[in-house]
Amino acid sequence: MAIAKAEILDTIANMTVLELSQLIKEMEDKFGVSAAATTVVAAPGGGGGAAAGAAEEKTEFTVNLTTVGASKVNVIKVVRAVTGLGLKEAKDLVDGAPKSVKEGISKADAESLLKQLVEAGATGEIK
């Protein structure tokens, strides 16, 4: 059973996303391992690349300040508290709305930050 690694890689590269998913499940069962921490990237031109991108779950979010509202001072306080910026930098960020307040944070942190901004009188969005 002398199969070259190149042959195996070529075969895998030509599989659809569904076939590759089934292969991974079979390998997990046979060898008693889990591939949960790894991601599978479909080869260019492999018949299901769009499905693989759609199945990937977003883990990092950005909170954008869209409008300040009537309570600008309260919004500046919230921005200072969550970003650690100084008074001038926080004021400049709020004055420059729409602008990103915090990037690359978890979904729970993003929702909490957005809630704080809304309570302070601003409007925002999570992307």
Rosetta silent file (secondary structure, phi, psi, omega in degrees, C-alpha in Angstrom):
SEQUENCE: MAIAKAEILDTIANMTVLELSQLIKEMEDKFGVSAAATTVVAAPGGGGGAAAGAAEEKTEFTVNLTTVGASKVNVIKVVRAVTGLGLKEAKDLVDGAPKSVKEGISKADAESLLKQLVEAGATGEIK
SCORE:     score description
SCORE:     0.000 S_00000001
   1 L     0.000   73.374 -178.163    0.000    0.000    0.000 S_00000001
   2 L  -105.833   81.319  177.570    2.402    2.622   -1.240 S_00000001
   3 L   -98.883  129.047 -178.488    0.235    5.640   -1.991 S_00000001
   4 L   -72.799  146.458  178.381    2.162    8.865   -2.410 S_00000001
   5 H   -58.909  -35.827  179.857    1.226   11.850   -0.256 S_00000001
   6 H   -61.241  -39.463  178.941    0.854   13.912   -3.415 S_00000001
   7 H   -64.497  -41.486  179.940   -1.825   11.523   -4.691 S_00000001
   8 H   -63.978  -45.684  179.736   -3.744   11.801   -1.428 S_00000001
   9 H   -63.599  -39.417  177.590   -3.548   15.596   -1.477 S_00000001
  10 H   -63.596  -40.998  179.255   -4.674   15.730   -5.109 S_00000001
  11 H   -63.578  -44.923  179.624   -7.638   13.506   -4.311 S_00000001
  12 H   -64.350  -40.164 -178.948   -8.639   15.662   -1.340 S_00000001
  13 H   -62.610  -26.751 -177.998   -8.249   18.856   -3.385 S_00000001
  14 L   -92.998    2.513 -179.738  -10.763   17.542   -5.925 S_00000001
  15 L   -81.505  153.562  172.869  -13.427   16.657   -3.323 S_00000001
  16 L   -79.402  168.357 -179.761  -16.579   18.675   -2.764 S_00000001
  17 H   -62.351  -40.376  179.587  -17.168   20.235    0.636 S_00000001
  18 H   -63.567  -45.783  178.770  -19.753   17.570    1.478 S_00000001
  19 H   -61.965  -41.366 -179.970  -17.383   14.738    0.536 S_00000001
  20 H   -65.417  -40.124  178.074  -14.592   16.339    2.545 S_00000001
  21 H   -62.034  -43.684  178.715  -16.873   16.737    5.565 S_00000001
  22 H   -65.207  -39.330  178.035  -17.817   13.053    5.413 S_00000001
  23 H   -62.268  -43.086  179.647  -14.157   12.055    5.079 S_00000001
  24 H   -62.492  -43.346  179.146  -13.244   14.087    8.168 S_00000001
  25 H   -61.372  -42.336  179.295  -16.044   12.444   10.181 S_00000001
  26 H   -65.212  -38.574  178.495  -14.855    8.992    9.126 S_00000001
  27 H   -67.637  -38.890  177.658  -11.252    9.840   10.076 S_00000001
  28 H   -61.553  -43.983  179.700  -12.387   11.155   13.470 S_00000001
  29 H   -65.690  -45.135 -176.268  -14.282    7.911   14.125 S_00000001
  30 H   -66.397  -42.428 -173.964  -11.471    5.634   12.944 S_00000001
  31 H  -101.385   -2.028  177.463   -8.634    7.365   14.816 S_00000001
  32 L    66.181   36.294  179.880  -10.575    8.645   17.839 S_00000001
  33 L  -122.175  171.609  177.907   -9.626   12.292   17.299 S_00000001
  34 L  -128.662  134.332  178.499  -11.509   15.527   16.786 S_00000001
  35 L  -101.161   23.871 -175.257  -10.878   18.123   14.083 S_00000001
  36 L   -63.614  -31.801 -177.086  -13.058   20.727   15.807 S_00000001
  37 L   -82.592   -9.925 -179.093  -10.203   23.206   16.317 S_00000001
  38 L  -100.119  159.165  175.438   -9.157   23.164   12.676 S_00000001
  39 L  -116.798  148.796  179.994  -10.795   24.830    9.709 S_00000001
  40 L  -105.749  127.204  178.540  -11.161   23.364    6.255 S_00000001
  41 L  -111.132  122.149 -179.724  -10.405   25.572    3.290 S_00000001
  42 L   -72.860  142.079  178.836  -11.760   24.406   -0.039 S_00000001
  43 L   -68.294  147.885  178.009   -9.338   24.478   -2.945 S_00000001
  44 L   -56.432  135.048  178.227  -10.034   27.108   -5.624 S_00000001
  45 L    83.696   -2.295  178.239  -12.418   25.735   -8.218 S_00000001
  46 L   -76.241  121.835 -168.122  -13.567   22.940   -5.891 S_00000001
  47 L   -45.581    7.054  178.835  -17.300   22.658   -6.508 S_00000001
  48 L  -144.634   29.815 -176.750  -18.529   23.936   -3.106 S_00000001
  49 H   -59.843  -36.341 -178.675  -16.326   26.830   -2.045 S_00000001
  50 H   -67.539  -36.500  179.565  -19.242   29.206   -1.485 S_00000001
  51 H   -67.327  -35.276  179.842  -20.919   26.794    0.920 S_00000001
  52 H   -66.641  -40.467  179.561  -17.747   26.525    3.019 S_00000001
  53 H   -67.821  -36.217 -178.821  -17.534   30.305    3.425 S_00000001
  54 H   -72.307  -28.723 -177.680  -21.185   30.581    4.398 S_00000001
  55 H   -79.342  -18.488 -178.548  -20.864   27.860    7.039 S_00000001
  56 L   -70.779  129.430 -177.210  -17.993   29.598    8.828 S_00000001
  57 L   -92.560  138.256 -178.845  -19.180   31.357   11.973 S_00000001
  58 L   -76.732  134.217 -177.970  -17.969   34.848   12.785 S_00000001
  59 L  -117.181  -15.521  179.834  -16.106   35.106   16.105 S_00000001
  60 L  -119.848  135.047 -175.251  -14.842   38.685   16.139 S_00000001
  61 E  -126.402  158.158  177.642  -17.110   41.699   16.018 S_00000001
  62 E  -122.511  133.632  176.971  -16.772   45.460   15.667 S_00000001
  63 E  -101.803  122.397  179.320  -18.992   47.988   17.435 S_00000001
  64 E  -108.252  135.668  173.661  -19.599   51.137   15.407 S_00000001
  65 E   -89.219  117.909 -177.077  -20.957   54.380   16.829 S_00000001
  66 E   -95.099  -48.081  175.397  -23.394   55.714   14.246 S_00000001
  67 E  -137.392  151.897 -174.921  -24.924   58.769   15.948 S_00000001
  68 L   -85.644  -41.540 -177.235  -24.184   60.468   19.257 S_00000001
  69 L    86.961 -166.153 -174.572  -27.628   61.722   20.274 S_00000001
  70 L   -80.770  -25.443 -175.660  -28.392   64.447   22.786 S_00000001
  71 L   -99.824   65.935 -176.511  -26.194   63.165   25.642 S_00000001
  72 H   -59.076  -40.118 -178.115  -22.770   63.616   24.082 S_00000001
  73 H   -62.761  -42.776  179.161  -21.027   63.810   27.479 S_00000001
  74 H   -64.901  -37.876  178.684  -22.486   60.464   28.580 S_00000001
  75 H   -65.976  -41.920  177.902  -21.419   58.836   25.321 S_00000001
  76 H   -60.869  -40.780  178.318  -17.874   60.175   25.767 S_00000001
  77 H   -60.816  -43.619  179.410  -17.822   58.686   29.290 S_00000001
  78 H   -64.741  -45.344 -179.584  -18.839   55.267   27.970 S_00000001
  79 H   -60.203  -43.530  178.333  -16.251   55.423   25.162 S_00000001
  80 H   -61.387  -43.030 -176.603  -13.523   56.371   27.671 S_00000001
  81 H   -65.284  -40.488 -174.681  -14.521   53.545   30.019 S_00000001
  82 H   -87.643  -22.815 -177.349  -14.505   50.788   27.390 S_00000001
  83 H  -104.597  -21.585 -176.689  -11.525   51.903   25.312 S_00000001
  84 L    78.890   12.297  179.276   -9.209   53.403   27.893 S_00000001
  85 L   -74.177  158.206  173.658   -8.774   56.514   25.746 S_00000001
  86 L   -75.066  173.369 -176.966   -8.077   59.921   27.213 S_00000001
  87 H   -59.820  -46.540 -177.941  -10.698   62.650   27.287 S_00000001
  88 H   -65.417  -44.143 -179.186   -9.532   64.341   24.063 S_00000001
  89 H   -64.809  -41.540  178.537   -9.201   61.077   22.130 S_00000001
  90 H   -65.109  -41.405  178.652  -12.629   59.862   23.272 S_00000001
  91 H   -63.175  -43.255  178.706  -14.190   63.226   22.379 S_00000001
  92 H   -61.955  -39.967  178.825  -12.553   63.118   18.925 S_00000001
  93 H   -63.980  -45.791 -179.303  -13.888   59.584   18.367 S_00000001
  94 H   -65.670  -41.968  179.059  -17.421   60.606   19.378 S_00000001
  95 H   -65.365  -26.178 -178.229  -17.259   63.791   17.273 S_00000001
  96 L   -87.832    9.979 -178.411  -16.130   61.728   14.281 S_00000001
  97 L   -57.451  141.086    6.239  -19.198   59.466   14.323 S_00000001
  98 L   -77.542  134.147 -176.329  -19.943   57.263   12.475 S_00000001
  99 E  -154.542  154.357  177.628  -16.798   55.548   13.669 S_00000001
 100 E   -75.743  128.803  178.943  -15.598   52.210   15.037 S_00000001
 101 E   -90.515  -47.734 -178.507  -15.414   52.182   18.843 S_00000001
 102 E  -147.029  138.130 -176.735  -13.918   48.733   19.423 S_00000001
 103 E  -121.684  154.422  173.889  -12.818   45.995   17.009 S_00000001
 104 E    67.225   37.218 -179.509  -12.111   42.271   17.281 S_00000001
 105 E  -110.990  163.099 -179.282  -14.211   41.600   20.382 S_00000001
 106 L   -68.757  164.628 -178.513  -16.486   38.703   21.259 S_00000001
 107 H   -63.309  -41.317 -179.734  -20.187   38.785   20.498 S_00000001
 108 H   -63.720  -43.416  178.579  -21.115   39.087   24.190 S_00000001
 109 H   -64.635  -39.358  179.932  -18.697   42.003   24.692 S_00000001
 110 H   -64.518  -42.494  179.478  -19.984   43.694   21.534 S_00000001
 111 H   -65.906  -39.310  178.679  -23.603   43.382   22.682 S_00000001
 112 H   -64.168  -44.449  179.338  -22.693   44.732   26.133 S_00000001
 113 H   -63.428  -44.456  178.804  -20.843   47.707   24.631 S_00000001
 114 H   -61.265  -40.498  178.610  -23.710   48.477   22.266 S_00000001
 115 H   -61.988  -42.481  178.950  -26.154   48.342   25.180 S_00000001
 116 H   -62.782  -42.443  179.733  -23.994   50.819   27.145 S_00000001
 117 H   -63.796  -42.549 -179.840  -23.841   53.201   24.175 S_00000001
 118 H   -65.257  -41.371  178.280  -27.614   53.042   23.677 S_00000001
 119 H   -63.551  -29.031  178.918  -28.221   53.668   27.391 S_00000001
 120 L   -81.173   -7.202  176.678  -25.966   56.734   27.123 S_00000001
 121 L   107.988    2.332 -178.980  -28.148   58.079   24.300 S_00000001
 122 L   -95.132  172.348  170.909  -26.152   57.043   21.221 S_00000001
 123 E  -123.819  148.710 -178.714  -27.002   54.660   18.411 S_00000001
 124 E  -155.515 -176.209 -179.996  -24.661   52.039   17.061 S_00000001
 125 E  -150.346  155.932  176.978  -24.335   48.752   15.282 S_00000001
 126 E  -107.999  129.129  177.065  -22.424   45.493   15.523 S_00000001
 127 L  -122.361    0.000    0.000  -20.628   44.243   12.442 S_00000001
